[in-house]
Amino acid sequence: MSKPNIEAIDGELNITQYARNQSKMAAIEIRDHLAKIDVVSGMVRDGLLEPELYKDWVGRVKVEIKDAMAQIYGYLHLDDIKGHYDRAFVQSVPQGGGKE
């Protein structure tokens, strides 16, 4: 790949380090919530927790997971790269990057 092509791609991939860090933190939060769900579902399976309580608890955790996913999307979103067939994360327009 020629240097002008590489520079063109780098120009399209305008991701700030802050957006990367925030997205990684939100992804870690999602991972932690999923691990908790796994542990608590084991408690239901072993008869230590009522299924109805589990259902209510998972409902609250799902909201937290959706919030973390929305935060990731707020910092990064999928956008077509002009002239290329693949897709990449680019900084969203409201945060000063990307293209409309």
N, C-alpha and C positions, 0 to 999 in steps of 0.2 A: 504494500500500500504506500502511495507516495505521501510525502510530507504535507502538501496542501490538503489532501483528503483527511489525514490524521488531525490537522489543525481545525478543519471544518467540523469533524465529529466532536473534538474537544470543545469547540464553541457552542455546539448544541447541548452538550452535557454540562450545564451550568448548575452544579450542585454545591451549595456552600457547606463548609465543614459543620456549621451549626445545625443545618438541616439533617445532615448525616447523623450527627450525635443524637439529636432529638428523636429521630426515627429509630435508631438503635435502642435507645432507652424505652421507647414505646413497645418495640418488638420484645424486649426483655420482660416488660410488664405483662405482655400477652402470654409469653412462655410461662411465667410464674403462675398466672391465673389458670392456664391449662394443666399445670402440674398439680395445683390445688384441687381442680375438678377430678383429676385422676385419683388422688388420695381419698377425697370424700366419697367418690363412687365406690371405692373399695370398702369404706365404712358401711355403705348401704348394703353392699353384697354380703358383708359379714354380719349383718343384722344389728349393727351398732347405731344406725341412724335411720329414722323413718323416711321412706321414699318421698312423702309429701314435703318434709322439711328440706330434703335434698333438691327437690324441684324448685322450691322458692329460692333457695340459696343460689342455685345455678342461674336462675332468672336474673338475680342481681349481678352475678359475675359476668353474664353475657352483656349486660349494659356497660360494664367497665371495659370489657374487651372491645365492644363497638366504639367506645370513646377513644381507646388507644388506637384503633384502626383509623378512625377519623383524624386523629392527630397526625398519624403517619401520612395520610393522604393530604392533609393540610400543608405538610412540608414538601412532600414529593408526590408526583403523580405521573402516571404513564402518558406519554405523548409520542406521537410519530416523529421520527427523525427524518427531516426533509431529505429526500434523495436516497434513503436507505430503507430496507424492508423490515429490519428488526425494530424493536421498541426499546425504549430506555427511560429510566427515571430522569426527569428534569425538574429543576426548581419551579415551583408554581409562580405564575405571573404576579399575584398579589404580593409576593415576597421579593419581587424585583428581578426575577429571572424568567427564562422560558419565553415562548412566543404565543400569542393568542391564535 
